Amino acid sequence: MLRSLDISSYPATQELLHERGRQDILETLDRFNEQLGEFSEEFVVIGGANLVLRGIKRTTVDVDILVSDGVFYTMSQIEGAKIKYPPKRAINNGATNTSVWINTDWTKIPISGATEMGDGYYPISYAMYDDVDLELFGGHAVAPLDDVWKSKVALQRPKDLPDLYVIAKHTGRSMLLPAPVYTGPFLDS
């Protein structure tokens, strides 16, 4: 069943985090890459930051990245790093995507890194890009726009709907979306 969505009624998602633009994202990724040593460039930008780097969206509240195991470990060792586990509803659906959050004095925008993501609904992982030529924006690899679309369509969290709208507008896709894979309450988005 397809449905058309009116995104104007959904609440903004930036209540706790400040929106940042392309320059802040690039500066944060450059500084982050310097921290990685032997694991530099072993990450792929996904989510809203991917859209900002492409110029499809103006701002986002964080930078979601898929990372190698080495980067995940390195991130977890940075002072102030926080390990976050999937919400219970996602674990019940098979999610195993633990993430590391970094928000330090050298990050202009928080970074969330995981080796795999998708909350058990649309799996996406760093490993799936091992032998893929990815586009670079500001010297940093970004996941294909189609993968960003698919992951956001699968969940359709309130914070995903504006991103789906700008992707649809950019690509000429329809905003007639299938029902989300998960339809329960989102306790942790």
DOKE-825392 format. One line per field, with one value per residue: residue number from 0; x, y, z of N, C-alpha, C in turn. Coordinates in Angstrom, 3 decimals, always signed. Layout:
BEGIN
pos NUM|...
n_xx X|...
n_yy Y|...
n_zz Z|...
ca_xx X|...
ca_yy Y|...
ca_zz Z|...
c_xx X|...
c_yy Y|...
c_zz Z|...
end
This chain:
BEGIN
pos 0|1|2|3|4|5|6|7|8|9|10|11|12|13|14|15|16|17|18|19|20|21|22|23|24|25|26|27|28|29|30|31|32|33|34|35|36|37|38|39|40|41|42|43|44|45|46|47|48|49|50|51|52|53|54|55|56|57|58|59|60|61|62|63|64|65|66|67|68|69|70|71|72|73|74|75|76|77|78|79|80|81|82|83|84|85|86|87|88|89|90|91|92|93|94|95|96|97|98|99|100|101|102|103|104|105|106|107|108|109|110|111|112|113|114|115|116|117|118|119|120|121|122|123|124|125|126|127|128|129|130|131|132|133|134|135|136|137|138|139|140|141|142|143|144|145|146|147|148|149|150|151|152|153|154|155|156|157|158|159|160|161|162|163|164|165|166|167|168|169|170|171|172|173|174|175|176|177|178|179|180|181|182|183|184|185|186|187|188
n_xx +0.835|+0.674|+1.342|+0.740|+2.589|+2.194|+4.513|+4.565|+3.383|+5.017|+7.173|+10.080|+13.474|+15.640|+15.722|+17.536|+20.073|+22.235|+21.740|+23.939|+26.016|+27.508|+30.281|+30.971|+30.572|+32.519|+34.901|+34.791|+34.902|+37.421|+39.103|+38.392|+39.324|+42.063|+42.451|+42.372|+44.654|+46.247|+43.871|+42.718|+40.324|+38.653|+35.808|+32.346|+30.115|+26.767|+23.175|+21.705|+23.922|+25.211|+23.433|+23.687|+26.385|+26.198|+24.776|+22.041|+20.526|+20.460|+21.339|+22.169|+21.884|+23.779|+26.547|+26.333|+28.109|+29.341|+31.649|+34.925|+36.004|+38.355|+38.222|+35.930|+36.824|+38.913|+37.417|+35.945|+37.851|+38.398|+38.485|+35.610|+33.899|+30.840|+29.162|+26.450|+23.551|+21.264|+17.747|+15.316|+13.093|+14.214|+16.240|+14.656|+13.820|+16.033|+18.256|+21.681|+23.297|+25.495|+26.611|+29.116|+29.350|+30.669|+31.359|+33.140|+35.521|+36.769|+34.984|+32.698|+30.211|+28.286|+29.469|+28.421|+29.289|+29.158|+29.618|+27.702|+24.332|+20.828|+18.852|+17.811|+15.979|+16.512|+19.253|+22.558|+25.979|+29.475|+31.133|+29.802|+30.614|+33.188|+34.391|+33.504|+33.347|+33.108|+31.447|+33.179|+33.074|+34.400|+36.663|+35.842|+34.294|+30.999|+27.931|+25.985|+23.283|+20.908|+21.025|+20.789|+18.193|+16.728|+17.197|+15.990|+13.358|+12.633|+12.397|+11.065|+10.958|+9.818|+11.856|+13.083|+11.414|+11.469|+13.976|+13.519|+11.734|+13.371|+15.195|+13.473|+12.545|+14.970|+15.713|+13.505|+11.807|+8.817|+6.807|+5.072|+4.988|+5.828|+4.289|+5.947|+8.600|+8.735|+6.283|+5.733|+6.008|+8.653|+11.104|+13.776|+15.419
n_yy -1.173|+2.151|+5.457|+8.941|+11.484|+14.139|+16.226|+18.505|+18.525|+17.217|+17.195|+19.302|+18.069|+19.074|+19.832|+19.327|+19.283|+21.344|+22.611|+22.150|+23.138|+22.414|+23.226|+23.006|+20.269|+19.203|+20.244|+18.962|+16.254|+16.228|+16.756|+14.570|+12.479|+12.891|+11.909|+9.201|+7.811|+4.941|+4.027|+5.920|+7.446|+5.221|+5.179|+5.856|+8.311|+8.648|+9.115|+12.276|+14.048|+13.174|+14.078|+16.836|+17.248|+16.660|+18.801|+18.765|+19.201|+21.695|+21.756|+19.708|+17.746|+15.982|+13.787|+10.881|+7.912|+5.033|+2.655|+1.058|-1.852|-1.165|+1.661|+1.930|+0.903|+2.757|+5.134|+4.545|+4.829|+7.493|+10.320|+10.958|+9.622|+7.954|+4.949|+3.614|+1.645|-0.261|+0.657|-1.092|-2.022|-2.268|-4.132|-6.333|-6.815|-7.772|-6.108|-5.233|-3.117|-1.393|+1.809|+4.426|+7.521|+10.739|+13.837|+16.390|+18.978|+19.456|+18.695|+20.119|+19.325|+16.628|+13.212|+10.062|+6.762|+3.531|+0.048|-1.257|-0.528|+0.279|-0.485|-3.054|-3.125|-2.047|-3.233|-1.963|-1.629|-0.995|-2.859|-3.571|-1.780|-2.317|-3.080|-1.093|+1.716|+4.771|+7.975|+11.014|+13.696|+16.659|+15.223|+13.013|+9.829|+9.048|+7.338|+5.759|+7.681|+6.308|+4.292|+5.782|+6.750|+4.273|+3.329|+5.306|+5.214|+2.689|+2.995|+5.494|+7.400|+10.243|+12.214|+11.434|+12.009|+14.736|+14.529|+12.489|+13.855|+15.924|+14.354|+13.073|+15.290|+16.163|+13.970|+13.405|+11.461|+9.820|+10.827|+9.003|+6.599|+3.272|+1.493|+1.966|-0.232|-0.668|+0.134|+0.910|+2.823|+5.260|+5.195|+5.758|+7.568
n_zz +0.000|-0.907|+0.272|+0.584|+2.123|+4.425|+5.417|+6.889|+9.386|+11.155|+14.005|+14.520|+14.612|+15.907|+18.586|+20.724|+19.610|+17.697|+14.436|+11.716|+8.956|+5.695|+5.777|+8.525|+8.844|+7.079|+8.245|+10.735|+9.936|+8.720|+10.947|+12.512|+10.881|+11.140|+13.693|+13.374|+12.542|+11.431|+10.433|+8.836|+6.710|+6.667|+6.627|+5.852|+4.885|+5.818|+5.935|+7.012|+6.886|+4.608|+2.685|+3.052|+2.337|-0.355|-1.219|-1.265|+0.914|+3.471|+6.210|+9.118|+12.156|+13.122|+12.304|+10.724|+10.344|+8.665|+9.725|+9.747|+11.646|+12.968|+13.059|+14.611|+17.078|+17.596|+17.785|+20.075|+21.999|+22.239|+24.308|+26.184|+24.507|+23.787|+24.124|+22.406|+22.406|+20.333|+20.331|+22.325|+20.829|+18.310|+18.738|+19.266|+16.716|+15.520|+15.369|+15.694|+15.881|+17.433|+18.403|+18.396|+19.886|+19.406|+20.720|+21.021|+21.983|+19.571|+17.645|+15.572|+15.089|+16.300|+15.983|+14.917|+14.878|+13.406|+12.724|+11.374|+10.451|+10.596|+12.240|+12.249|+10.211|+7.599|+6.605|+6.589|+6.017|+6.805|+5.605|+3.254|+1.383|+0.675|-1.869|-3.591|-5.664|-4.332|-4.243|-3.617|-1.371|-0.530|-0.085|+1.348|+1.622|+0.547|+1.049|-1.544|-2.867|-3.274|-1.335|+1.012|+0.655|+0.656|+3.289|+4.838|+3.893|+4.789|+7.585|+8.082|+10.171|+12.032|+11.819|+9.478|+7.356|+6.273|+5.021|+3.148|+1.545|+0.410|-0.983|-2.792|-4.237|-5.349|-6.949|-8.461|-7.644|-6.464|-3.690|-2.776|-0.586|+0.515|+3.251|+6.379|+7.465|+10.163|+12.509|+15.087|+18.192|+18.295|+20.417|+20.770|+18.503
ca_xx +0.000|+1.424|+0.650|+1.383|+2.793|+2.294|+5.557|+4.501|+2.886|+5.981|+7.992|+11.500|+14.289|+16.843|+15.511|+18.689|+21.311|+22.207|+21.925|+25.214|+26.089|+28.561|+31.624|+31.177|+30.688|+33.830|+35.949|+34.726|+35.396|+38.875|+39.723|+38.142|+40.242|+43.392|+42.477|+42.265|+45.943|+46.301|+42.527|+42.161|+39.432|+37.889|+34.431|+31.450|+29.084|+25.395|+22.185|+21.523|+25.198|+25.412|+22.613|+24.280|+27.607|+25.774|+24.085|+20.610|+19.946|+21.353|+21.907|+21.821|+22.257|+24.886|+27.163|+26.290|+29.078|+29.638|+33.089|+35.594|+36.184|+39.456|+37.724|+35.004|+37.649|+39.591|+36.403|+35.556|+38.948|+38.498|+37.945|+34.232|+33.089|+29.712|+28.656|+24.985|+23.006|+19.986|+16.582|+14.774|+12.224|+15.067|+16.887|+13.632|+13.704|+17.290|+19.324|+22.891|+24.130|+26.000|+27.303|+29.957|+29.087|+31.743|+31.019|+34.247|+35.845|+37.208|+33.886|+31.711|+28.938|+28.519|+29.685|+27.960|+29.866|+28.786|+30.067|+26.475|+23.175|+19.563|+17.898|+17.203|+14.947|+17.210|+20.660|+23.571|+27.203|+30.715|+31.667|+29.148|+31.254|+34.599|+34.855|+32.645|+33.869|+32.148|+31.659|+33.862|+32.696|+35.386|+37.649|+35.279|+33.391|+29.586|+27.138|+25.121|+22.031|+19.860|+21.080|+20.225|+16.755|+16.167|+17.217|+15.006|+12.035|+12.344|+12.006|+10.133|+10.824|+9.473|+13.025|+13.479|+10.486|+11.987|+15.078|+12.904|+11.157|+14.410|+15.737|+12.460|+12.575|+16.250|+15.819|+12.262|+11.050|+7.508|+6.707|+4.156|+5.886|+5.222|+4.201|+7.258|+8.847|+8.403|+5.233|+5.525|+6.558|+10.095|+11.568|+15.121|+15.554
ca_yy +0.000|+3.394|+6.577|+10.235|+12.033|+15.577|+16.333|+19.783|+18.354|+16.519|+18.129|+19.425|+17.128|+19.713|+20.433|+19.188|+19.448|+22.485|+22.283|+22.600|+23.044|+21.680|+23.575|+22.396|+18.821|+18.922|+20.501|+17.897|+15.014|+16.366|+16.581|+13.179|+11.650|+13.048|+11.099|+7.776|+7.169|+3.912|+3.737|+7.111|+7.272|+3.975|+5.476|+6.283|+9.208|+8.270|+9.961|+13.683|+14.685|+12.781|+14.991|+18.173|+17.258|+16.647|+20.049|+18.496|+19.694|+22.753|+21.499|+18.492|+17.865|+15.092|+13.101|+9.423|+7.264|+3.609|+2.608|-0.240|-2.263|-0.380|+3.007|+1.807|+0.790|+4.035|+6.080|+4.203|+5.205|+8.955|+10.811|+11.434|+8.804|+7.266|+3.774|+3.566|+0.383|-0.052|+0.614|-2.439|-2.404|-2.656|-5.391|-7.371|-7.068|-8.323|-5.108|-5.428|-1.959|-0.543|+2.960|+5.267|+8.946|+11.642|+15.258|+16.943|+20.374|+19.564|+18.372|+21.189|+18.620|+15.279|+12.110|+8.744|+5.747|+2.131|-0.821|-1.585|+0.229|-0.089|-0.840|-4.338|-2.977|-1.962|-3.363|-1.270|-1.816|-0.530|-3.948|-3.658|-0.828|-2.688|-3.088|-0.184|+3.072|+5.713|+9.381|+11.764|+15.092|+17.224|+14.180|+11.965|+8.924|+9.079|+6.215|+6.126|+8.327|+5.286|+3.607|+6.705|+6.703|+2.996|+3.219|+6.240|+4.693|+1.529|+3.431|+6.611|+8.116|+11.645|+12.983|+10.999|+12.460|+15.872|+14.052|+11.797|+14.884|+16.590|+13.365|+12.909|+16.507|+16.174|+12.870|+13.236|+10.312|+10.083|+10.745|+7.933|+5.663|+2.077|+1.576|+1.703|-1.597|-0.650|+1.123|+1.183|+4.107|+5.408|+5.677|+6.293|+7.689
ca_zz +0.000|-0.961|+0.905|+0.440|+3.457|+4.641|+6.430|+7.599|+10.748|+11.995|+14.794|+14.181|+15.382|+16.396|+19.893|+21.594|+18.859|+16.784|+13.034|+11.157|+7.511|+4.993|+6.238|+9.842|+8.639|+6.488|+9.240|+11.735|+9.324|+8.554|+12.269|+12.889|+10.101|+11.750|+14.910|+13.051|+12.300|+10.386|+9.929|+8.187|+5.559|+6.722|+7.009|+4.780|+5.413|+5.457|+6.596|+6.676|+6.512|+3.215|+1.885|+3.146|+1.525|-1.763|-1.530|-1.383|+2.162|+3.975|+7.532|+9.844|+13.573|+13.444|+11.171|+10.862|+9.466|+8.771|+9.975|+9.870|+13.043|+13.521|+13.366|+15.742|+18.283|+17.804|+18.267|+21.449|+22.889|+22.318|+25.573|+26.113|+23.607|+24.421|+23.412|+22.415|+21.915|+19.647|+21.205|+22.547|+19.707|+17.190|+19.136|+19.079|+15.284|+15.039|+15.262|+16.500|+15.541|+18.500|+17.832|+19.255|+19.686|+19.802|+20.688|+21.796|+21.662|+18.184|+16.730|+15.462|+14.994|+16.827|+15.042|+15.348|+14.013|+13.630|+11.642|+10.642|+10.923|+9.969|+13.294|+11.965|+9.192|+6.320|+6.995|+5.816|+6.788|+6.204|+4.788|+1.942|+0.485|+0.518|-3.259|-4.336|-5.861|-3.766|-4.527|-2.566|-1.181|+0.380|+0.184|+2.204|+0.925|+0.925|+0.554|-2.667|-2.481|-3.255|-0.038|+2.001|+0.402|+1.103|+4.751|+5.394|+3.544|+5.649|+8.925|+8.025|+11.434|+11.748|+11.387|+8.138|+6.326|+5.496|+4.169|+2.015|+0.672|-0.394|-1.934|-3.842|-5.057|-6.069|-7.908|-9.219|-7.130|-5.874|-2.231|-2.417|+0.072|+1.105|+4.710|+6.974|+7.920|+11.576|+12.705|+16.504|+18.672|+18.255|+21.714|+20.512|+17.050
c_xx +0.892|+0.616|+1.439|+1.465|+2.846|+3.302|+5.461|+4.055|+3.876|+6.866|+9.435|+12.308|+15.503|+16.680|+16.769|+20.027|+21.170|+22.458|+23.229|+25.223|+27.325|+29.961|+31.926|+31.342|+32.074|+34.962|+35.965|+35.261|+36.907|+39.592|+39.558|+39.133|+41.663|+43.539|+42.628|+43.580|+45.881|+44.938|+41.899|+41.395|+38.685|+36.496|+33.671|+30.343|+27.717|+24.452|+22.151|+22.793|+25.555|+24.667|+23.171|+25.531|+27.291|+25.110|+22.590|+19.851|+20.937|+22.040|+21.475|+22.325|+23.425|+25.433|+27.143|+27.256|+29.093|+31.146|+33.613|+35.680|+37.284|+39.032|+36.781|+35.794|+38.334|+38.615|+36.070|+36.616|+39.128|+37.815|+36.546|+33.346|+32.005|+29.270|+27.130|+24.540|+21.672|+18.831|+16.009|+13.915|+13.038|+15.791|+15.919|+13.439|+15.021|+18.440|+20.481|+23.813|+24.440|+26.766|+28.151|+29.659|+30.262|+31.223|+32.024|+34.477|+36.326|+36.140|+32.901|+30.306|+29.194|+28.650|+29.177|+28.499|+29.433|+29.312|+28.890|+25.336|+21.932|+18.513|+17.172|+16.186|+15.522|+18.693|+21.591|+24.848|+28.404|+31.237|+31.039|+29.763|+32.727|+35.114|+34.024|+33.353|+32.807|+32.476|+32.355|+33.340|+33.630|+36.433|+37.133|+34.239|+31.969|+28.875|+26.304|+23.789|+20.895|+19.850|+20.525|+18.704|+16.144|+16.136|+16.177|+13.574|+11.658|+11.815|+10.922|+9.874|+10.446|+10.668|+13.512|+12.626|+10.947|+13.146|+14.533|+12.320|+12.241|+15.069|+14.765|+12.474|+13.828|+16.294|+14.583|+11.454|+9.713|+7.597|+5.600|+5.015|+5.143|+5.111|+5.581|+7.379|+8.453|+7.379|+4.962|+6.113|+8.080|+10.552|+12.935|+15.254|+16.965
c_yy +1.252|+4.503|+7.846|+10.872|+13.543|+15.775|+17.609|+19.627|+17.660|+17.509|+18.167|+18.514|+17.773|+20.328|+20.404|+19.437|+20.620|+22.028|+22.894|+22.346|+22.323|+21.971|+22.952|+20.881|+18.481|+19.149|+19.406|+16.586|+15.070|+16.133|+15.145|+12.263|+11.718|+12.174|+9.602|+7.074|+6.184|+3.598|+4.925|+6.724|+5.940|+4.242|+5.993|+7.116|+8.772|+9.324|+11.400|+14.390|+14.357|+13.766|+16.411|+18.253|+17.281|+17.962|+19.895|+19.094|+20.711|+22.405|+20.139|+18.640|+16.970|+14.473|+11.610|+8.827|+5.768|+3.499|+1.178|-0.600|-1.448|+1.027|+2.946|+1.742|+2.126|+5.081|+5.824|+4.610|+6.721|+9.417|+11.389|+10.627|+8.081|+6.118|+3.777|+2.254|+0.646|-0.041|-0.801|-2.911|-2.863|-3.969|-6.545|-7.715|-7.558|-7.340|-5.448|-4.223|-1.061|+0.601|+3.660|+6.710|+9.752|+13.073|+15.949|+18.407|+20.532|+19.149|+19.529|+20.614|+17.203|+14.235|+10.830|+7.717|+4.352|+1.313|-1.264|-0.793|-0.334|-0.494|-2.147|-4.293|-2.867|-2.041|-2.674|-1.353|-1.238|-1.588|-4.007|-2.698|-1.146|-2.561|-2.180|+1.161|+4.050|+7.135|+10.025|+13.189|+15.661|+16.204|+13.022|+11.150|+9.050|+7.876|+6.681|+6.690|+7.312|+4.521|+4.482|+6.690|+5.430|+2.880|+4.131|+5.810|+3.546|+1.951|+4.501|+7.221|+9.550|+12.461|+12.580|+11.623|+13.721|+15.470|+13.311|+12.800|+15.528|+15.621|+13.188|+14.106|+16.539|+15.147|+12.700|+12.032|+10.766|+10.011|+9.768|+6.800|+4.420|+2.287|+1.301|+0.262|-1.717|+0.453|+1.449|+2.511|+4.114|+6.027|+6.316|+6.394|+8.057
c_zz +0.000|-0.313|+0.669|+1.821|+3.438|+5.762|+7.247|+9.044|+11.676|+12.736|+14.295|+15.089|+16.012|+17.778|+20.761|+20.900|+17.899|+15.356|+12.531|+9.654|+7.006|+5.544|+7.596|+9.731|+8.106|+7.485|+10.302|+11.169|+9.105|+9.887|+12.762|+12.177|+10.657|+12.995|+14.617|+12.774|+11.159|+9.778|+9.205|+6.925|+5.551|+7.284|+5.795|+5.416|+4.888|+6.040|+6.112|+6.265|+5.065|+2.312|+1.895|+2.277|+0.033|-2.179|-1.688|-0.196|+2.740|+5.283|+8.066|+11.273|+13.971|+12.167|+11.476|+9.859|+9.725|+8.836|+9.968|+11.355|+13.717|+13.898|+14.559|+17.052|+18.605|+18.339|+19.729|+22.465|+23.026|+23.596|+25.366|+25.189|+24.395|+23.528|+23.536|+21.776|+21.221|+20.660|+21.253|+21.377|+18.511|+17.493|+18.925|+17.612|+14.671|+14.935|+16.194|+16.385|+16.739|+17.856|+18.883|+18.883|+20.202|+19.656|+21.598|+21.432|+20.222|+17.175|+16.721|+15.399|+15.502|+15.708|+15.680|+14.366|+14.401|+12.461|+10.779|+11.259|+10.278|+10.968|+13.008|+10.842|+7.785|+6.635|+6.012|+6.652|+6.051|+5.225|+3.398|+0.916|+0.238|-0.910|-4.155|-4.464|-5.389|-4.199|-3.335|-2.559|-0.140|+0.774|+1.018|+1.435|+1.460|+0.312|-0.638|-2.170|-2.404|-1.922|+1.081|+1.886|+0.984|+2.627|+5.388|+5.067|+4.476|+7.016|+8.932|+9.403|+11.109|+11.260|+9.991|+7.038|+5.593|+4.576|+2.953|+1.027|-0.201|-1.375|-3.097|-4.784|-5.927|-7.199|-8.793|-8.782|-6.565|-4.354|-1.814|-1.884|+0.526|+2.611|+5.286|+7.443|+9.392|+11.817|+14.164|+16.915|+18.600|+19.561|+21.595|+19.001|+16.729
end
